[in-house]
Structures are given as structure tokens and as C-alpha cells.
Amino acid sequence: MSFDYKKEYKEFYMPKNKPGIVTVPCMNYIAVRGQGDPNAEDGEYKQSIGLLYGIAFTIKMSKKGNRQIDGYFDYVVPPLEGFWWQEGVDGIDYAHKERFQWISVIRLPDFVTKADFEWAVGEASRKKKTDFSKAEFLTYDEGLCVQCMHIGSYDDEPVTVARMHAFMESQGYTLDITDKRLHHEIYLSDARKVAPEKRKTVIRHPICKG
């Protein structure tokens, strides 16, 4: 049975659709940075997803090749995630998606070292004849957060965010979004296959006490 991060760490990937407080440990990710409307056909965001999955599956399938990664165990590739912000905007302005700045990520298993990652970038580039060098090995320590499962369209997220913030304040916390602690989304539904009103997205915001 392959290790499934969503099932083994339900507190991070499968929260209830009501706000809760969680402390997220430090994790390593495959990351690609970019900007622009994520819905743009052939845009930078959609290209970034191809880079992420290309490297993710190169690492996952390494067991069948010459690269035997120390500590490797079979696993399900974790879900796509994203950190989002807009310069000069407090929160998110959904009317101007062209202003989005983002870091698109997929979690790496803990056994993957930076050297393993760099091997995967080179291997994916060689096999797929595509430049994967834009991808980076990112370590992110998220810490204390408020989170909630959002069910519905991405454009309807502000309703869920408002509930999260009201809950956070009722528990004595304040929002702590900075240039180092960002609006975070985890995508549990494939947007190409699931109707907008049924999509499941974990929304997470950094907070601090008082």
C-alpha cells in the first residue's frame, strides 16, 4: 500500500468545512514561482504545473531506474498547492487576477534531499526534452495557522476567508500574512474534471497570538 499524505496527515489535508487552528511543521517542496492570471491558456501558471508534476513523477518512479534514493518508500504524489499574493494589496483582489504573484508547489517526501531533487530536475529535462531548471527546492516553515475546507468555486473563497478570520479573532489570534507568510491553498480536486461548485480546496492563513 502506497503512503498517502492526505490520509496519513488528515489534519493538514482534510480539515472540516469549518475553521480550525493548526500548527504546520516545516516541509520541503518542489516549487515554481511566477505571476499572472492562473486561468490564462498556455499561461505561466499552467506551464508551472507541468514542471512540478514532471519532477514529482521523476522522483516517484526513480525506484525503477538507476537512481536508488536512500530511504525511499512508495507513496502517492501529494496534491498541488499554491502560495498567493498581490503587490500592494491587502488580501486578494479577485477582480484583477492578472496581478497575482504565486509560488506553485508539490510537497516532497522527507527522504528527498536537495541532491536528489537536483538529479530529478536534470533527469526530467533530459527525458522530456524540456527545461525544468525553473523549479527550485523550497523549505517552508508555516507554523501557526487558521485553515478551513472551502467547497465551491475559487472566486467564492472570500466567504470562507471571512469565516476563518472571524473564528481566528474570536480565539484571540490576529492575521499574520507577510512577505514570508502567505495565503496558502491546497487543491484536492482536479479543476479540469470537477465542477466549480464541488471543488474542494484547503485555505490556510498564518496567524499569531493576540
DAZI-V543226 format. One record per residue. N is the residue number from 1. PHI is phi in whole degrees, 0 to 359 (999 if undefined). OMEGA is omega in degrees with one decimal (* if undefined). D_FIRST is the distance of its C-alpha to the first C-alpha in Angstrom with 1 decimal. Layout:
n->N phi->PHI omega->OMEGA d_first->D_FIRST
n->N phi->PHI omega->OMEGA d_first->D_FIRST
This chain:
n->1 phi->999 omega->-179.7 d_first->0.0
n->2 phi->288 omega->178.0 d_first->3.8
n->3 phi->292 omega->-178.0 d_first->6.5
n->4 phi->244 omega->-176.8 d_first->8.8
n->5 phi->301 omega->-178.9 d_first->12.3
n->6 phi->298 omega->-178.3 d_first->13.9
n->7 phi->277 omega->-177.3 d_first->12.1
n->8 phi->281 omega->-179.5 d_first->12.3
n->9 phi->234 omega->-176.3 d_first->15.9
n->10 phi->299 omega->-178.7 d_first->17.3
n->11 phi->295 omega->-179.9 d_first->20.8
n->12 phi->259 omega->-172.8 d_first->20.8
n->13 phi->246 omega->-176.3 d_first->19.1
n->14 phi->228 omega->179.3 d_first->19.8
n->15 phi->290 omega->177.0 d_first->23.2
n->16 phi->286 omega->178.6 d_first->25.6
n->17 phi->273 omega->167.3 d_first->28.3
n->18 phi->222 omega->-172.0 d_first->30.8
n->19 phi->298 omega->175.6 d_first->31.5
n->20 phi->210 omega->179.1 d_first->30.2
n->21 phi->259 omega->-177.8 d_first->30.6
n->22 phi->215 omega->172.4 d_first->27.8
n->23 phi->253 omega->-173.9 d_first->27.8
n->24 phi->262 omega->-179.3 d_first->25.4
n->25 phi->285 omega->177.4 d_first->24.7
n->26 phi->295 omega->-179.5 d_first->25.5
n->27 phi->223 omega->174.0 d_first->22.9
n->28 phi->255 omega->-176.2 d_first->23.1
n->29 phi->224 omega->158.1 d_first->23.0
n->30 phi->279 omega->-175.7 d_first->23.8
n->31 phi->224 omega->172.3 d_first->27.1
n->32 phi->227 omega->-179.7 d_first->29.8
n->33 phi->264 omega->177.5 d_first->33.1
n->34 phi->188 omega->178.9 d_first->35.4
n->35 phi->209 omega->177.4 d_first->37.8
n->36 phi->114 omega->-178.3 d_first->38.9
n->37 phi->293 omega->-179.1 d_first->38.0
n->38 phi->292 omega->-178.9 d_first->34.3
n->39 phi->272 omega->-177.0 d_first->35.2
n->40 phi->295 omega->177.6 d_first->37.5
n->41 phi->297 omega->-178.3 d_first->36.7
n->42 phi->58 omega->-179.7 d_first->36.0
n->43 phi->279 omega->-176.1 d_first->36.4
n->44 phi->298 omega->-177.2 d_first->35.2
n->45 phi->295 omega->-178.4 d_first->32.4
n->46 phi->294 omega->175.7 d_first->30.8
n->47 phi->293 omega->-179.1 d_first->31.3
n->48 phi->297 omega->-179.7 d_first->29.5
n->49 phi->296 omega->176.8 d_first->26.3
n->50 phi->299 omega->178.1 d_first->26.3
n->51 phi->295 omega->-178.9 d_first->26.7
n->52 phi->300 omega->-176.6 d_first->23.9
n->53 phi->290 omega->176.7 d_first->21.3
n->54 phi->301 omega->179.3 d_first->22.8
n->55 phi->286 omega->-178.8 d_first->22.2
n->56 phi->302 omega->-178.2 d_first->18.7
n->57 phi->281 omega->172.2 d_first->17.5
n->58 phi->297 omega->178.3 d_first->19.6
n->59 phi->291 omega->-179.2 d_first->17.8
n->60 phi->301 omega->-175.8 d_first->14.3
n->61 phi->269 omega->-179.1 d_first->15.5
n->62 phi->300 omega->-179.0 d_first->17.6
n->63 phi->301 omega->-177.6 d_first->15.4
n->64 phi->266 omega->-177.8 d_first->17.1
n->65 phi->244 omega->-177.0 d_first->20.5
n->66 phi->279 omega->-178.0 d_first->23.0
n->67 phi->273 omega->177.4 d_first->21.9
n->68 phi->262 omega->-175.5 d_first->19.6
n->69 phi->283 omega->-179.2 d_first->19.0
n->70 phi->299 omega->177.8 d_first->19.3
n->71 phi->83 omega->-176.4 d_first->16.4
n->72 phi->303 omega->168.2 d_first->14.0
n->73 phi->223 omega->-177.5 d_first->10.2
n->74 phi->288 omega->-174.4 d_first->7.9
n->75 phi->208 omega->173.0 d_first->8.2
n->76 phi->272 omega->178.3 d_first->9.6
n->77 phi->302 omega->-178.6 d_first->13.4
n->78 phi->298 omega->-175.8 d_first->15.1
n->79 phi->290 omega->173.2 d_first->17.9
n->80 phi->295 omega->177.6 d_first->21.4
n->81 phi->225 omega->177.4 d_first->23.9
n->82 phi->204 omega->170.8 d_first->27.6
n->83 phi->253 omega->-170.8 d_first->30.5
n->84 phi->229 omega->171.7 d_first->33.8
n->85 phi->199 omega->175.0 d_first->37.5
n->86 phi->225 omega->-178.3 d_first->40.9
n->87 phi->298 omega->175.6 d_first->43.8
n->88 phi->75 omega->-178.6 d_first->46.6
n->89 phi->242 omega->176.2 d_first->44.8
n->90 phi->273 omega->-174.2 d_first->44.1
n->91 phi->96 omega->-177.8 d_first->40.8
n->92 phi->231 omega->175.1 d_first->39.9
n->93 phi->258 omega->-174.4 d_first->42.5
n->94 phi->289 omega->178.8 d_first->40.6
n->95 phi->282 omega->-177.9 d_first->43.8
n->96 phi->230 omega->-178.2 d_first->43.6
n->97 phi->291 omega->178.6 d_first->40.2
n->98 phi->293 omega->-179.5 d_first->41.8
n->99 phi->268 omega->-178.4 d_first->42.3
n->100 phi->297 omega->164.9 d_first->38.6
n->101 phi->249 omega->-176.2 d_first->37.4
n->102 phi->209 omega->168.7 d_first->33.7
n->103 phi->236 omega->179.7 d_first->30.9
n->104 phi->270 omega->-171.7 d_first->27.9
n->105 phi->219 omega->166.6 d_first->24.6
n->106 phi->227 omega->-178.7 d_first->20.9
n->107 phi->297 omega->174.2 d_first->19.3
n->108 phi->259 omega->170.8 d_first->18.4
n->109 phi->300 omega->-176.2 d_first->15.9
n->110 phi->298 omega->-177.9 d_first->18.2
n->111 phi->285 omega->-178.4 d_first->17.9
n->112 phi->278 omega->177.6 d_first->19.7
n->113 phi->272 omega->177.2 d_first->23.4
n->114 phi->296 omega->177.7 d_first->26.3
n->115 phi->294 omega->176.4 d_first->27.0
n->116 phi->297 omega->179.8 d_first->23.5
n->117 phi->298 omega->-178.9 d_first->24.1
n->118 phi->296 omega->173.9 d_first->27.6
n->119 phi->299 omega->-177.9 d_first->26.3
n->120 phi->296 omega->177.1 d_first->23.9
n->121 phi->299 omega->179.2 d_first->27.0
n->122 phi->294 omega->-179.1 d_first->29.0
n->123 phi->294 omega->178.7 d_first->26.5
n->124 phi->296 omega->179.1 d_first->25.9
n->125 phi->298 omega->-178.5 d_first->29.7
n->126 phi->292 omega->-175.0 d_first->30.4
n->127 phi->288 omega->-174.6 d_first->28.0
n->128 phi->264 omega->-179.7 d_first->28.7
n->129 phi->52 omega->178.5 d_first->32.3
n->130 phi->225 omega->179.7 d_first->32.1
n->131 phi->278 omega->179.3 d_first->33.1
n->132 phi->261 omega->-172.1 d_first->30.1
n->133 phi->292 omega->178.4 d_first->32.3
n->134 phi->289 omega->179.9 d_first->32.7
n->135 phi->286 omega->-179.6 d_first->29.2
n->136 phi->227 omega->175.1 d_first->29.3
n->137 phi->271 omega->-174.3 d_first->27.2
n->138 phi->245 omega->171.7 d_first->27.8
n->139 phi->258 omega->-174.9 d_first->27.5
n->140 phi->228 omega->179.4 d_first->28.1
n->141 phi->254 omega->-170.2 d_first->28.8
n->142 phi->281 omega->175.5 d_first->29.0
n->143 phi->75 omega->-173.7 d_first->30.1
n->144 phi->285 omega->-175.3 d_first->31.6
n->145 phi->216 omega->164.1 d_first->31.1
n->146 phi->254 omega->-178.8 d_first->31.6
n->147 phi->217 omega->179.8 d_first->29.0
n->148 phi->199 omega->171.4 d_first->28.5
n->149 phi->281 omega->175.6 d_first->26.5
n->150 phi->259 omega->177.1 d_first->28.9
n->151 phi->247 omega->-178.9 d_first->28.8
n->152 phi->139 omega->-178.5 d_first->31.1
n->153 phi->295 omega->175.2 d_first->32.8
n->154 phi->299 omega->-178.9 d_first->32.7
n->155 phi->292 omega->179.4 d_first->36.5
n->156 phi->266 omega->-178.3 d_first->36.3
n->157 phi->301 omega->-178.8 d_first->34.6
n->158 phi->305 omega->177.8 d_first->37.9
n->159 phi->295 omega->178.9 d_first->38.0
n->160 phi->293 omega->178.5 d_first->34.7
n->161 phi->299 omega->178.8 d_first->35.8
n->162 phi->298 omega->177.5 d_first->39.1
n->163 phi->295 omega->178.9 d_first->37.3
n->164 phi->299 omega->-177.2 d_first->35.2
n->165 phi->292 omega->177.9 d_first->38.5
n->166 phi->296 omega->178.5 d_first->40.4
n->167 phi->295 omega->-179.8 d_first->37.8
n->168 phi->305 omega->-178.5 d_first->37.6
n->169 phi->294 omega->179.4 d_first->41.4
n->170 phi->294 omega->179.5 d_first->41.6
n->171 phi->263 omega->176.6 d_first->39.5
n->172 phi->87 omega->179.4 d_first->41.8
n->173 phi->252 omega->174.0 d_first->39.8
n->174 phi->235 omega->179.9 d_first->41.0
n->175 phi->293 omega->-176.3 d_first->39.4
n->176 phi->227 omega->176.0 d_first->38.8
n->177 phi->285 omega->179.9 d_first->38.0
n->178 phi->223 omega->176.6 d_first->39.5
n->179 phi->286 omega->177.6 d_first->39.2
n->180 phi->249 omega->-179.8 d_first->36.4
n->181 phi->237 omega->-163.7 d_first->34.7
n->182 phi->238 omega->169.2 d_first->33.9
n->183 phi->302 omega->-170.7 d_first->33.0
n->184 phi->234 omega->176.6 d_first->29.2
n->185 phi->231 omega->175.2 d_first->27.2
n->186 phi->238 omega->-171.6 d_first->23.5
n->187 phi->262 omega->-178.0 d_first->22.9
n->188 phi->265 omega->179.3 d_first->20.4
n->189 phi->239 omega->175.1 d_first->22.1
n->190 phi->278 omega->-175.3 d_first->22.9
n->191 phi->298 omega->179.0 d_first->26.7
n->192 phi->282 omega->-172.9 d_first->27.2
n->193 phi->240 omega->-174.4 d_first->25.7
n->194 phi->251 omega->179.3 d_first->26.3
n->195 phi->300 omega->-176.6 d_first->29.8
n->196 phi->309 omega->-175.5 d_first->31.2
n->197 phi->289 omega->-178.4 d_first->31.8
n->198 phi->250 omega->-177.3 d_first->28.2
n->199 phi->293 omega->178.0 d_first->26.6
n->200 phi->248 omega->-178.8 d_first->24.7
n->201 phi->224 omega->172.4 d_first->25.5
n->202 phi->280 omega->175.1 d_first->25.2
n->203 phi->250 omega->-175.5 d_first->28.6
n->204 phi->225 omega->177.5 d_first->29.2
n->205 phi->235 omega->176.9 d_first->32.6
n->206 phi->290 omega->-179.7 d_first->33.6
n->207 phi->223 omega->172.7 d_first->36.1
n->208 phi->217 omega->-177.0 d_first->38.2
n->209 phi->286 omega->174.7 d_first->40.1
n->210 phi->60 omega->* d_first->43.5
